[in-house]
Amino acid sequence: MRLREFVSSKATCCFAERKGSAGIQLLVVLCVCSVFLVSGCGKSVPAAAAVAPNVQVTQVIQRDVPVYHEWVATLDGFVNAQIQPQVSGYLVKQTYQEGQLVRKNQVLFKIDPRPFQAALDQAKAQLAQAEAQMGKTELDVKRDTPLAREKAIAQSQLDNDIQANLAAKATVQAGKAAVEQAQLNLEFTNVRSLIDGFAGIATGQVGNLVGPQTLLTTVSQLNPIKVYFVASEQQYLAFVKRNPTAAAREKTERQLELQLILADGSTYPREGKFYFADRQVDVQTGAIRLASLFPNPDNVLRPGQYGRVRFVSYIRPAALLVPQKAITELQGTYLVAVVGDDNKVSIKSVKVGEQTGQMWIVDEGLHQGERVIVEGVQKARDGVVVKPTLVAASAESR
C-alpha cells in the first residue's frame, strides 16, 4: 500500500502543478505504472506447458521392389566409316551435302583423274606390246616344232622358242594386271561412301592435295545407335553371382529392357537392348565397358550425345521401404526418427540398401508398419512427444 500511496501522492502533486490536458495525460501514465508495479509484487505466473510439435509420418511398407541401376552413357554410331582416298591427288569436287543422308557407293569427292587416265592408257599400250610379242613367239614355236622333229634345226632352238613364248605370256599377264590396277586407280578418284548413313563435315576442301592418310569426312550409321556405359567391377561380379552360368547370363541380357535418359532429363520413348560387354576390365579404372543398342528411326539421337542408361537389374523380394527424406546421414551413419504408439520419438540407426525412385530400401533397423517422420524431422528429438499426421506411403513412393 505504501507504493500505491506514494504513486497517488506524486500524481496529485503533478496534477496540481500542471493543469490542463498535459496534467491529465501524466496522471493516466502514472496510474498505469502503479498497476504494473503492484502486479510485480505478487507471485510469478507459472509458464504454459510445452506444445507437442506437429510432424508428418508415414508407415514403413514392404513389397517386392525392382532395383534400378543407372549409368552415365555416351552415344556413338553403330558403324562409323572414315572416308579416306585410296590414291593421291588434288580434290576437284565435293558432291554431297554435309550432314545429310548418303547411300552406299555414293560419290562424295572427286580427285583430278587426268594423271590416272594417262597411266591407264600407258598400261594398255604396254599390254598391247606384250600381246604382240606373245603372238610372235607362238608363231616361232609352231614353225620350229616340225622342223626340230625332222632334225632340220637343232632341238635347242625349239627349246628357246618355247621359253620365249612362256616369257611373253607372263609379260601379257603382268600387263593385264597393270591395266586392271590403273583402272582401279582411275576409279578411286571417285571417293565413295562405304555405308548408308549421315555424312559429317568435310575436313578436305576442293584444291587440297590429299592421299591415303587424309581423312575427308566420316559417315555414321545411326539406326540403331550404339550407347556405351561403364559398370564397376563390383557390379559386374554381383551380376555374375546372380547369373552364375553363361546360359543364365545370356537369358538375362536378352530380357533386359533399357531406358535412355537424355541430357534434358526426358526419357527416350524407345527401349533399348543389351548388346555386348567388353572383353576386359580396364586395369586403370577397375570398370568394364558395356554397350547397348537403341532404335533410332527418326535419327533423333546422334553420336557424341550424353545421357544415362537405366534398367531393372533385379527384383528385391519383400523389401522394406521408407521415403528418402525420412533418412538423415550423420558421419556415415543413417538415422531415422520413429514415432511409437505413445507418440514419443525414438532415433534409430538403420542400414540402407539401394534407392528406388523417391524411396530407400532399409536392410536393417526397421519393421513393417512402423511410423517414421518425413516432415518436421528437425523438430524431433529422442524422447520428445510429437503430434503426428499420417501421410499415405503410396504418395511418398511415387
Phi, psi and omega per residue, in radians:
M1 nan -0.527 -3.133
R2 -1.091 -0.713 3.126
L3 -1.102 -0.694 -3.116
R4 -1.199 -0.698 3.131
E5 -1.143 -0.663 3.132
F6 -1.094 -0.801 -3.136
V7 -1.112 -0.693 -3.098
S8 -1.163 -0.732 -3.139
S9 -1.137 -0.708 3.089
K10 -1.106 -0.687 -3.135
A11 -1.149 -0.669 -3.124
T12 -1.169 -0.746 -3.137
C13 -1.096 -0.792 -3.128
C14 -1.126 -0.671 -3.128
F15 -1.172 -0.629 3.121
A16 -1.186 -0.681 -3.104
E17 -1.277 -0.641 -3.061
R18 -2.010 1.666 3.099
K19 -1.439 2.862 3.100
G20 1.653 -2.915 -3.059
S21 -1.166 -0.613 3.138
A22 -1.105 -0.671 3.112
G23 -1.170 -0.651 3.121
I24 -1.118 -0.755 3.136
Q25 -1.079 -0.712 -3.140
L26 -1.145 -0.666 3.141
L27 -1.106 -0.706 3.139
V28 -1.119 -0.756 -3.128
V29 -1.095 -0.748 -3.125
L30 -1.159 -0.610 3.108
C31 -1.150 -0.721 3.115
V32 -1.113 -0.744 3.125
C33 -1.078 -0.634 3.137
S34 -1.142 -0.608 3.117
V35 -1.115 -0.805 3.142
F36 -1.125 -0.674 -3.130
L37 -1.160 -0.686 3.139
V38 -1.198 -0.729 3.125
S39 -1.139 -0.537 3.132
G40 -1.229 -0.342 -3.133
C41 -1.417 -0.257 -3.135
G42 -1.436 -2.914 -3.133
K43 -1.325 2.623 3.132
S44 -1.268 2.557 3.133
V45 -1.410 2.255 -3.122
P46 -1.123 2.517 -3.137
A47 -1.200 2.585 3.126
A48 -1.205 2.602 3.140
A49 -1.125 2.534 -3.138
A50 -1.128 2.401 -3.115
V51 -1.581 2.329 3.129
A52 -1.138 2.255 -3.117
P53 -1.215 2.572 3.093
N54 -1.467 2.290 3.077
V55 -2.379 2.784 3.040
Q56 -1.866 2.348 -3.110
V57 -2.213 2.771 3.021
T58 -2.434 2.721 -3.107
Q59 -1.515 2.546 3.034
V60 -1.203 2.190 -3.118
I61 -1.875 2.757 -3.123
Q62 -2.295 2.249 3.130
R63 -2.917 2.940 3.037
D64 -1.288 2.266 -3.019
V65 -2.137 2.189 2.974
P66 -1.282 2.166 -3.111
V67 -1.610 2.060 3.124
Y68 -1.618 2.514 2.964
H69 -2.107 2.583 -3.046
E70 -2.409 2.388 -3.122
W71 -2.354 2.624 3.001
V72 -1.201 2.372 -3.028
A73 -2.247 2.650 3.010
T74 -2.158 2.502 -3.083
L75 -1.752 2.539 3.120
D76 -2.600 2.733 3.108
G77 -1.136 2.611 3.099
F78 -1.093 -0.695 2.995
V79 -2.342 2.300 3.078
N80 -2.080 1.782 -3.090
A81 -1.636 2.068 3.076
Q82 -1.477 2.131 -3.062
I83 -1.592 1.956 3.117
Q84 -2.273 2.456 3.117
P85 -1.215 2.704 3.111
Q86 -1.754 -0.086 3.078
V87 -2.344 2.823 3.131
S88 -1.679 2.522 3.121
G89 2.945 -3.072 -3.130
Y90 -1.663 2.331 3.061
L91 -1.232 2.279 3.129
V92 -2.020 -0.206 -3.102
K93 -2.857 2.489 2.956
Q94 -1.939 2.158 -2.950
T95 -1.945 0.206 3.116
Y96 -2.260 2.852 3.085
Q97 -1.747 2.204 -3.087
E98 -1.063 2.422 3.110
G99 1.452 0.033 -3.098
Q100 -1.821 2.849 3.117
L101 -1.254 2.302 3.070
V102 -2.138 2.742 -3.107
R103 -1.821 2.769 3.105
K104 -1.051 2.377 -3.129
N105 1.273 0.093 3.051
Q106 -1.230 2.378 3.141
V107 -1.299 2.183 -3.135
L108 -1.807 -0.637 -3.133
F109 -2.427 2.714 3.041
K110 -2.172 2.330 3.060
I111 -1.801 2.575 -3.134
D112 -0.911 2.011 -3.026
P113 -1.509 -0.153 -2.966
R114 -1.067 -0.780 3.115
P115 -1.074 -0.591 -3.107
F116 -1.353 -0.551 3.039
Q117 -1.162 -0.688 3.105
A118 -1.136 -0.687 3.111
A119 -1.138 -0.629 3.105
L120 -1.164 -0.763 3.134
D121 -1.087 -0.705 3.119
Q122 -1.129 -0.730 3.131
A123 -1.116 -0.669 3.108
K124 -1.141 -0.678 3.131
A125 -1.148 -0.733 3.114
Q126 -1.141 -0.591 3.085
L127 -1.169 -0.677 3.127
A128 -1.117 -0.701 3.087
Q129 -1.098 -0.730 -3.139
A130 -1.144 -0.692 3.131
E131 -1.148 -0.641 3.103
A132 -1.156 -0.744 3.104
Q133 -1.108 -0.670 3.117
M134 -1.132 -0.649 3.106
G135 -1.113 -0.704 3.129
K136 -1.103 -0.758 -3.114
T137 -1.180 -0.563 3.087
E138 -1.139 -0.703 3.097
L139 -1.130 -0.689 3.120
D140 -1.077 -0.705 -3.128
V141 -1.172 -0.747 -3.141
K142 -1.122 -0.670 -3.115
R143 -1.272 -0.700 -3.016
D144 -1.505 -0.256 -3.116
T145 -1.099 -0.897 3.131
P146 -1.179 -0.557 3.138
L147 -1.166 -0.696 3.116
A148 -1.189 -0.573 3.113
R149 -1.132 -0.628 -3.127
E150 -1.558 0.120 3.121
K151 1.146 0.409 3.132
A152 -1.361 -0.471 3.072
I153 -2.283 2.880 3.138
A154 -1.254 2.586 3.127
Q155 -1.123 -0.512 -3.137
S156 -1.112 -0.571 3.119
Q157 -1.147 -0.718 3.090
L158 -1.133 -0.696 3.115
D159 -1.068 -0.720 3.088
N160 -1.075 -0.711 3.115
D161 -1.080 -0.745 -3.133
I162 -1.107 -0.805 -3.138
Q163 -1.121 -0.655 3.096
A164 -1.111 -0.668 3.112
N165 -1.154 -0.728 3.109
L166 -1.110 -0.702 3.110
A167 -1.131 -0.669 3.123
A168 -1.136 -0.694 3.108
K169 -1.106 -0.706 3.109
A170 -1.118 -0.680 3.108
T171 -1.106 -0.667 3.101
V172 -1.110 -0.749 3.119
Q173 -1.081 -0.710 3.092
A174 -1.139 -0.665 3.104
G175 -1.125 -0.696 3.112
K176 -1.118 -0.714 3.113
A177 -1.120 -0.670 3.119
A178 -1.138 -0.675 3.089
V179 -1.131 -0.764 3.135
E180 -1.086 -0.737 3.115
Q181 -1.131 -0.702 3.119
A182 -1.140 -0.630 3.091
Q183 -1.168 -0.706 3.097
L184 -1.095 -0.774 -3.139
N185 -1.084 -0.674 3.094
L186 -1.138 -0.690 3.110
E187 -1.193 -0.580 -3.135
F188 -1.192 -0.206 3.043
T189 -1.196 -0.278 2.959
N190 -1.644 1.799 -3.095
V191 -1.443 2.038 -2.993
R192 -1.918 2.782 3.021
S193 -1.350 2.457 -3.117
L194 -1.547 -0.315 -3.086
I195 -2.494 2.938 2.911
D196 -1.388 2.300 3.130
G197 3.016 -3.019 -3.137
F198 -1.696 2.246 -3.111
A199 -1.526 2.435 -3.134
G200 -1.525 -2.963 3.134
I201 -1.196 2.407 3.137
A202 -1.267 2.237 3.067
T203 -1.663 -0.245 3.044
G204 -1.838 2.378 -3.100
Q205 -1.960 2.711 3.118
V206 -1.000 2.282 -3.106
G207 1.763 -0.223 3.122
N208 -1.313 2.531 2.988
L209 -1.511 2.062 -3.043
V210 -2.097 2.852 3.119
G211 -2.642 -3.039 -3.085
P212 -1.060 -0.342 3.131
Q213 -1.618 -0.009 -3.086
T214 -1.538 2.200 3.048
L215 -1.570 2.020 -3.100
L216 -1.556 -0.697 3.094
T217 -2.982 3.137 3.108
T218 -2.292 2.382 3.084
V219 -1.990 2.226 -3.081
S220 -2.060 2.339 2.996
Q221 -1.489 2.131 -2.985
L222 -1.877 -0.126 3.141
N223 -2.274 1.875 0.005
P224 -1.338 2.937 3.101
I225 -1.899 2.554 -3.077
K226 -1.649 2.350 -3.136
V227 -2.127 2.074 -3.136
Y228 -1.722 2.487 2.981
F229 -2.591 2.834 -3.001
V230 -2.120 2.219 3.082
A231 -1.922 2.600 3.135
S232 -1.277 2.819 3.113
E233 -1.109 -0.601 3.110
Q234 -1.128 -0.728 3.112
Q235 -1.147 -0.672 3.111
Y236 -1.116 -0.763 -3.137
L237 -1.151 -0.630 3.094
A238 -1.115 -0.676 3.097
F239 -1.131 -0.716 3.137
V240 -1.140 -0.657 3.132
K241 -1.152 -0.650 3.106
R242 -1.288 -0.400 -3.140
N243 -2.286 1.400 -2.947
P244 -1.249 -0.377 -3.110
T245 -1.853 2.772 3.120
A246 -1.093 -0.667 3.128
A247 -1.126 -0.717 3.130
A248 -1.143 -0.695 3.132
R249 -1.156 -0.741 3.128
E250 -1.102 -0.695 3.121
K251 -1.120 -0.783 3.132
T252 -1.113 -0.732 -3.137
E253 -1.107 -0.661 3.117
R254 -1.176 -0.526 -3.082
Q255 -1.500 -0.209 -3.121
L256 -1.133 2.326 3.050
E257 -2.027 1.925 -3.018
L258 -1.654 2.496 3.028
Q259 -1.938 2.563 3.129
L260 -2.041 2.035 3.073
I261 -1.646 2.090 -3.065
L262 -1.402 3.039 -3.039
A263 -1.120 -0.466 3.136
D264 -1.521 0.098 3.123
G265 1.601 -0.165 3.138
S266 -1.388 2.725 3.135
T267 -1.712 2.228 3.114
Y268 -1.087 2.300 -2.977
P269 -1.218 -0.219 -3.100
R270 -1.916 2.431 -3.133
E271 -1.507 2.608 -3.139
G272 -1.881 3.023 3.127
K273 -2.178 2.595 3.079
F274 -1.160 2.432 -3.066
Y275 -1.927 -1.034 3.130
F276 -2.861 2.856 2.986
A277 -1.954 2.493 -3.132
D278 -1.081 2.784 -3.051
R279 -1.264 -0.283 -3.039
Q280 -2.563 2.806 3.006
V281 -1.560 2.335 3.132
D282 -1.123 2.105 -3.067
V283 -1.223 -0.349 -3.130
Q284 -1.498 -0.645 -3.078
T285 -1.834 -0.267 -3.082
G286 1.175 0.525 -3.107
A287 -2.250 2.799 3.135
I288 -2.099 2.412 -3.088
R289 -1.547 2.293 3.135
L290 -2.087 2.733 -3.137
A291 -2.354 2.548 3.064
S292 -2.352 2.846 3.139
L293 -2.097 2.340 3.094
F294 -2.132 2.336 3.060
P295 -1.116 2.458 -3.060
N296 -2.486 0.994 -3.028
P297 -1.148 -0.476 -3.131
D298 -1.649 0.070 3.103
N299 1.002 0.621 3.090
V300 -1.255 -0.706 -3.109
L301 -1.478 2.433 -3.108
R302 -2.281 2.649 3.082
P303 -1.015 2.505 3.130
G304 1.660 -0.219 3.104
Q305 -1.220 2.700 3.049
Y306 -1.943 2.681 3.086
G307 -2.927 -2.801 3.086
R308 -2.392 2.317 3.074
V309 -1.667 2.328 -3.069
R310 -2.378 2.363 3.064
F311 -2.757 2.845 3.118
V312 -1.344 2.003 -3.116
S313 -1.369 -0.734 3.103
Y314 -2.906 3.010 3.124
I315 -1.793 2.182 3.108
R316 -1.653 1.902 -3.072
P317 -1.326 2.475 3.032
A318 0.856 0.848 -3.128
A319 -1.485 2.515 3.057
L320 -1.554 2.294 -3.039
L321 -2.168 2.402 2.981
V322 -2.373 2.695 3.089
P323 -1.103 2.578 -3.127
Q324 -1.060 -0.597 -3.094
K325 -1.294 -0.115 3.057
A326 -1.442 -0.202 -3.054
I327 -1.841 2.291 3.111
T328 -2.018 2.323 3.110
E329 -1.755 2.261 3.128
L330 -2.381 1.855 3.112
Q331 0.919 0.827 3.085
G332 1.436 -0.030 3.111
T333 -1.853 2.364 -3.133
Y334 -1.763 2.203 -3.059
L335 -2.093 2.556 3.102
V336 -2.338 2.378 3.078
A337 -1.603 2.017 -3.087
V338 -1.866 2.349 3.115
V339 -1.790 2.113 -3.122
G340 -1.421 -3.069 -3.141
D341 -1.128 -0.472 3.109
D342 -1.558 0.225 3.138
N343 1.097 0.369 3.096
K344 -1.675 2.425 -3.051
V345 -1.498 2.397 2.967
S346 -2.279 2.277 -3.119
I347 -1.568 2.142 -3.103
K348 -2.052 2.494 3.026
S349 -1.568 2.329 -3.088
V350 -2.216 2.789 3.020
K351 -1.892 2.111 -3.036
V352 -1.750 2.722 3.081
G353 -1.999 -2.327 -3.089
E354 -1.370 2.724 3.010
Q355 -1.649 2.467 3.099
T356 -2.419 1.889 -3.063
G357 1.127 -2.229 3.100
Q358 -1.664 0.143 -3.104
M359 -1.899 2.799 3.133
W360 -2.240 2.279 3.078
I361 -1.353 2.279 3.116
V362 -1.876 2.092 -3.125
D363 -1.436 -0.678 -3.084
E364 -2.517 2.593 2.999
G365 1.951 -0.261 -3.126
L366 -2.309 2.877 3.087
H367 -2.262 2.724 3.133
Q368 -1.043 2.385 3.083
G369 1.599 -0.260 3.097
E370 -1.126 2.584 -3.127
R371 -1.698 2.215 3.121
V372 -2.070 2.572 -3.099
I373 -1.421 2.254 3.107
V374 -1.975 -0.403 3.062
E375 -2.307 2.300 -3.109
G376 1.597 0.400 -3.141
V377 -1.064 -0.567 -3.122
Q378 -1.156 -0.358 3.117
K379 -1.490 -0.278 -3.010
A380 -1.492 2.237 3.016
R381 -2.204 2.665 -3.116
D382 -1.053 2.167 3.141
G383 1.585 -0.116 -3.127
V384 -1.370 2.436 3.064
V385 -1.524 2.293 -3.098
V386 -2.146 2.928 3.081
K387 -1.917 1.680 -3.003
P388 -1.493 2.569 2.984
T389 -2.113 2.151 -3.046
L390 -1.354 2.284 3.054
V391 -1.959 2.356 -3.102
A392 -1.050 2.333 3.133
A393 -1.129 -0.558 -3.141
S394 -1.113 -0.601 3.113
A395 -1.199 -0.531 3.130
E396 -1.358 -0.397 -3.025
S397 -1.574 -0.062 -3.129
R398 -1.270 nan nan
